[in-house]
Amino acid sequence: MARILVFGGHGKVALLLERLLVSEGHTVTAVVRNPDHEPDVAAAGAQPLVADVEAFDVGQLTNVISGNDVVVWSAGAGGGDSSRTYAVDRDAAIRSMDAAAAAGVERYVMVSWLGSRADHGVAADSSFFAYADAKWAADEHLANSSLDWTILGPGTLTHDEPTGRIEIDPDGRGEVSRADVAAVIAATIADDTTIGRTIRFGAGDEHIGHAIAG
């Protein structure tokens, strides 16, 4: 069983993931910025760790990451302020990757989005541009790192019930339930054939474990 650190530990996907990982026997630490979120994380079976990733430098993040086997980045600024989007979704994410390397924690799973690519097509004057730009920069940094990385690109998130099934490289918005995204993250951690791959997905008919297998 692994020691897994989840950044953005109070997110809807992250809380589902924590319950899933703990049920599989892993030891899970969930990084949260707001101390008020500690009880929710604890209720999911994870150990809460209060840390402001936006403010922490590489050295501080190295201390946070040290001693774990896997890092999952599920943190984000949540839209709105573009400067904060860059600060969290790009800059803090990149620092966490450099910190993981410094800590000797090789396995790193990035939760990105379906359209994250250099030619994402989001107009510069769109309110969504900062997110698309920041996520691509972070994903590119990770793909060029020495880490054992996987980038997961789910489509539009829904509150639908989990199906345990997905489609790789879906057309359109690729809508997928948050619960199935959590299941994909857990399956990715368990499957080393996902290392060094970007996996874009939405809801579908193929069993998750089979769909992501290399």
C-alpha positions in Angstrom: 0.0 0.0 0.0 1.2 3.5 -0.8 1.4 6.8 1.1 -0.4 9.3 -1.1 -0.5 13.1 -0.9 -3.4 14.9 -2.4 -3.1 18.6 -3.1 -6.5 20.4 -3.2 -7.8 17.9 -0.7 -11.2 19.5 -0.1 -12.2 19.5 -3.7 -15.3 17.5 -4.7 -13.2 15.0 -6.7 -10.5 14.9 -4.1 -12.9 14.0 -1.3 -14.3 11.1 -3.3 -10.8 10.0 -4.2 -9.7 10.1 -0.6 -12.5 7.7 0.5 -11.7 5.4 -2.4 -7.9 5.3 -1.7 -8.4 4.8 2.0 -10.9 1.9 1.3 -8.1 0.3 -0.8 -5.8 0.4 2.2 -3.6 3.4 1.3 -2.5 6.1 3.7 -3.8 9.4 2.4 -2.8 12.9 3.4 -4.9 15.7 2.0 -3.5 19.2 1.8 -6.0 22.0 2.4 -5.6 25.8 2.7 -8.6 26.4 5.0 -8.5 24.8 8.5 -12.3 24.7 8.5 -12.0 22.0 5.9 -10.1 19.6 8.1 -13.2 17.8 9.5 -14.5 17.0 6.0 -11.1 15.5 5.0 -10.9 13.5 8.2 -14.5 12.2 7.6 -13.2 10.9 4.2 -10.6 8.9 6.1 -7.6 11.1 5.1 -5.2 13.0 7.3 -5.6 16.7 6.8 -2.6 18.9 6.4 -3.1 22.7 6.4 -0.7 24.4 3.9 -1.0 27.4 1.6 0.4 26.1 -1.7 0.1 29.5 -3.2 2.5 30.9 -0.6 4.8 27.9 -0.1 8.2 27.9 -1.9 9.8 24.8 -3.3 11.7 24.1 0.0 8.5 24.2 2.0 6.6 22.1 -0.5 9.5 19.6 -0.5 8.9 19.2 3.3 5.2 18.7 2.7 5.8 16.0 0.0 8.7 14.1 1.7 7.9 10.7 2.9 5.1 10.0 0.5 5.1 7.6 -2.5 2.6 9.4 -4.8 1.6 13.0 -5.3 -1.8 13.9 -6.8 -2.4 17.5 -7.9 -6.1 18.3 -7.7 -5.7 21.9 -6.5 -6.9 24.9 -8.4 -7.8 28.5 -7.9 -11.4 27.9 -9.0 -11.6 30.5 -11.7 -12.4 34.2 -11.3 -9.2 36.1 -10.6 -6.7 35.4 -13.5 -3.7 36.3 -11.4 -4.6 33.8 -8.8 -5.3 31.2 -11.4 -1.8 31.6 -12.7 -0.4 31.6 -9.1 -2.1 28.3 -8.2 -2.8 26.3 -11.4 0.5 27.1 -13.0 3.1 28.4 -10.5 2.3 26.5 -7.4 1.7 23.3 -9.5 5.1 23.7 -11.1 6.8 24.3 -7.7 5.1 21.1 -6.4 6.6 19.1 -9.3 10.1 20.5 -8.6 9.5 19.8 -4.9 8.5 16.2 -5.6 11.7 15.7 -7.6 13.7 17.2 -4.7 12.0 15.0 -2.2 12.6 11.9 -4.3 8.9 11.2 -4.7 8.8 10.1 -8.4 5.1 9.3 -9.0 3.1 12.3 -9.8 -0.5 12.4 -11.1 -1.9 15.7 -12.5 -5.6 16.3 -12.7 -5.9 18.5 -15.7 -8.7 19.0 -18.3 -9.7 17.5 -21.6 -8.6 20.5 -23.7 -5.2 21.0 -22.2 -2.8 21.3 -25.1 -0.7 24.0 -26.8 -3.5 24.7 -29.3 -6.3 24.8 -26.8 -8.2 27.3 -28.9 -9.4 29.4 -26.0 -9.4 33.1 -27.1 -7.1 35.5 -25.2 -10.1 37.7 -24.3 -12.1 34.8 -22.8 -12.5 34.5 -19.0 -11.4 30.9 -19.4 -8.1 31.7 -21.1 -6.0 32.1 -17.9 -7.1 28.6 -16.8 -6.4 27.0 -20.1 -3.0 28.8 -20.4 -2.0 28.0 -16.8 -3.0 24.3 -17.0 -1.1 23.8 -20.3 2.0 25.4 -18.8 1.9 23.2 -15.8 1.2 20.0 -17.9 4.1 20.8 -20.2 6.5 21.3 -17.3 5.4 18.0 -15.8 5.8 16.2 -19.2 9.3 17.5 -19.5 10.3 16.6 -15.9 12.1 13.5 -14.7 9.1 12.4 -12.7 7.0 9.3 -13.3 4.1 11.4 -14.4 0.6 10.9 -15.7 -1.7 13.7 -16.9 -5.4 13.1 -16.7 -7.7 15.2 -18.8 -11.4 14.7 -17.9 -14.1 16.5 -19.7 -16.8 18.6 -18.2 -17.5 17.4 -14.6 -21.0 16.4 -13.5 -22.6 15.2 -10.3 -23.9 12.0 -12.0 -23.6 8.6 -10.3 -20.5 6.7 -11.0 -20.6 4.1 -13.8 -17.1 2.7 -13.6 -16.8 3.2 -17.4 -15.2 5.9 -19.6 -14.3 6.7 -23.2 -10.7 7.7 -24.1 -10.4 10.8 -26.3 -14.1 11.6 -26.5 -15.7 14.0 -28.9 -17.2 17.3 -27.7 -17.3 18.3 -24.0 -16.6 14.7 -22.7 -18.9 15.1 -19.7 -18.0 12.7 -16.9 -19.0 12.3 -13.3 -16.7 13.4 -10.5 -17.0 10.0 -9.0 -15.7 8.4 -12.2 -12.8 10.9 -12.3 -11.9 9.9 -8.8 -12.0 6.2 -9.9 -9.7 7.0 -12.8 -7.2 8.7 -10.6 -7.2 5.7 -8.2 -6.8 3.3 -11.1 -4.0 5.4 -12.6 -2.1 5.2 -9.3 -2.4 1.4 -9.4 -1.3 1.0 -13.0 2.3 1.8 -13.9 1.5 1.5 -17.7 -0.1 5.0 -17.3 3.3 6.5 -16.5 4.5 9.0 -19.2 1.0 9.4 -20.7 -1.6 12.0 -21.1 -5.1 10.3 -20.8 -8.1 12.4 -22.0 -11.5 10.9 -21.2 -15.2 11.3 -20.7 -18.1 9.1 -19.9 -18.3 6.0 -22.0 -18.7 2.2 -22.2 -15.2 0.9 -21.5 -14.3 -0.3 -18.0 -11.9 2.2 -16.4 -9.1 -0.2 -15.7 -9.2 -1.6 -19.3 -9.5 1.9 -20.8 -6.4 3.4 -19.2 -4.2 0.3 -19.6 -1.2 1.0 -21.8 
